[in-house]
Amino acid sequence: MKKSMTLLSAVGALTLGVGLAGPASSAPADPDTNPSVERKAAATTKADQQRVRDYWTPERMKSAKPRDLSNKGQLKKSLKGKPVAPTAGAEAVQAAPQPTLGKVFFTLGGANYVCSGTATNSGNGDVVTTAGHCLNEGPGAYATNFAFVPAYDNGSRPYGTWVAETLLTTTQWKNSGDFNYDVGFAVMAENTSGQSLTQVVGGRQIGFDLGYRLPFESYGYPAASPYDGQRLWKCSGTSTTDTFGGSTDHGLPCSMTGGSSGGGWFTNGVLNSVNSFKYNADPNTMYGPYFGSTVRSVYTTAAAS
């Protein structure tokens, strides 16, 4: 019997000094020689970037669907005989809009979708961290019309609409849809005033290899019922490991639904995972990928692009 899980358009004290990444200081990974990194050019010209900004009218933003797909058999261990009890403390709470947190809009297969993302500190000042399935079908095509709206709030765009020049994900996600590596980075174009994203909204520190069972706060814009995608929400708790044994991901009690995918998980203020998927048998636990050396490689490439 195949274990079913759902993608979401969806954390022990320790010293965080090791494994943190701010503005990139080392040489970027070469995607031609580094098997962990996949990238695709997006809107590379001023004209194309303006076309994407114009594409995302208030009507299209409101009607875009949460990116929420059924797993195609990635995890195969049977759930039979393993009922899941309700998860304590799973209920999300509404959060105030934050400039570094935003809503992601994109097109895949001719349909418009929404996810969530985080403006992330980087050498180029232009990186947004999200889920791999928010920019690539895994496996399959890359998204088009990829845009990030910081501090989105019920249609308000206080910092404008930012357009991606380059989309990056892990080879494991792009080639086989491996949920252990469901992470993506978008390199945004400068705005019409010539400013980089984090010049305008600030950025969040990202960390790698920080371990498991961490205190996390997870943010996102859930759009599937009972949410409407118009406000920022937050879940808080201490992460677990995947008790089903199907992934190496963190688990976190959380009621957020499709649309929250790609929203950042923060431990002591450091970005260290993103909303990725839920098991159909356990709708109140969110799972997010472990940020190890593979994710670091993709980030390093994005940060120097």
C-alpha positions, 0 to 999 in steps of 0.5 A, spaced: 500 500 500 502 506 498 503 512 503 500 518 500 502 525 502 500 532 499 504 537 497 503 544 500 502 551 497 506 549 504 523 547 530 533 544 544 538 550 544 544 550 540 549 554 538 547 557 531 554 560 529 556 554 525 553 553 519 550 560 518 550 563 511 549 571 510 552 574 504 556 569 500 563 570 501 566 563 498 566 562 490 559 560 487 558 553 486 558 551 478 552 548 476 555 545 470 560 541 475 555 540 481 550 535 481 546 538 486 544 544 482 539 545 477 537 552 474 533 556 469 533 563 466 526 566 467 525 573 466 532 576 463 530 582 460 527 589 462 521 588 457 520 581 460 520 583 467 515 588 466 510 583 462 510 579 468 509 585 473 503 587 468 501 579 468 499 579 475 493 583 476 489 583 482 484 579 479 489 574 477 492 574 484 486 573 487 484 567 482 491 563 483 490 556 486 494 553 491 500 549 489 497 542 492 498 536 489 498 528 491 504 524 491 505 520 485 508 514 489 514 517 492 513 514 499 511 507 499 511 504 506 504 502 508 500 506 514 496 500 515 495 499 522 498 506 524 493 511 526 495 518 527 492 521 533 491 529 533 497 533 533 497 538 539 498 545 538 497 545 531 492 551 530 496 556 526 495 563 528 494 570 524 501 574 524 502 581 522 505 582 515 513 582 515 517 585 509 521 579 509 516 574 508 511 574 502 507 571 497 509 567 491 505 567 484 507 563 478 504 559 472 505 552 471 502 548 465 497 554 463 495 555 470 496 560 475 498 558 482 500 561 489 506 559 494 510 563 500 517 565 500 522 569 504 527 574 502 534 571 504 540 575 505 545 574 500 551 577 496 547 579 490 541 581 495 536 578 490 534 571 493 527 568 495 527 562 498 521 557 497 519 550 496 522 546 490 515 545 487 513 552 487 518 553 481 519 546 478 514 540 477 519 535 480 520 532 475 518 536 469 517 544 467 519 550 470 514 555 472 513 562 468 511 568 470 514 567 477 513 573 482 514 575 489 510 580 493 513 582 500 508 583 506 502 581 501 496 583 505 489 582 502 491 585 496 496 590 498 503 590 495 506 595 499 513 593 497 511 592 489 512 586 485 518 583 484 520 578 478 525 572 478 531 572 473 533 565 475 530 559 478 534 554 482 532 547 485 536 541 487 537 536 482 534 531 486 527 535 486 528 537 479 529 530 476 525 525 481 521 530 485 525 527 492 521 531 497 527 530 502 530 536 497 524 540 496 527 547 496 528 552 491 531 559 490 529 565 486 534 570 484 529 576 483 531 582 478 532 589 481 526 593 481 524 599 476 528 604 481 534 599 480 534 597 487 535 589 490 530 586 493 533 586 500 535 593 499 528 595 500 525 589 505 531 587 508 533 579 508 533 573 513 539 569 515 539 562 513 543 556 516 545 549 514 546 543 518 543 545 524 540 538 526 533 536 528 528 537 534 529 545 534 524 550 536 521 553 530 516 558 527 513 557 520 510 562 516 506 562 510 499 564 506 495 558 506 490 559 501 486 552 501 480 551 506 479 554 511 484 559 509 483 564 503 490 566 502 490 573 503 493 574 510 500 571 513 499 565 518 504 562 523 505 555 527 510 554 532 513 548 536 518 543 537 520 539 530 520 532 530 523 527 525 518 523 520 515 518 524 512 514 518 520 513 516 518 516 509 523 522 509 529 525 512 524 532 513 523 535 520 515 535 522 512 541 525 505 541 528 501 546 523 494 546 521 496 551 514 494 548 508 495 549 500 498 556 499 503 556 505 508 551 501 515 555 501 514 559 507 520 559 511 521 556 518 525 559 523 529 557 529 532 562 533 531 567 527 535 563 522 531 560 516 532 553 516 527 549 512 520 551 508 513 548 508 513 542 503 508 537 504 503 533 509 501 526 509 494 525 508 493 520 514 496 526 518 493 533 516 496 537 522 503 535 521 507 540 516 514 537 514 520 541 511 526 539 508 533 538 512 537 544 510 544 540 509 550 540 504 545 540 498 541 545 499 547 550 501 550 548 494 544 551 491 543 557 495 551 559 494 549 558 487 543 563 487 547 568 492 552 569 487 548 569 481 
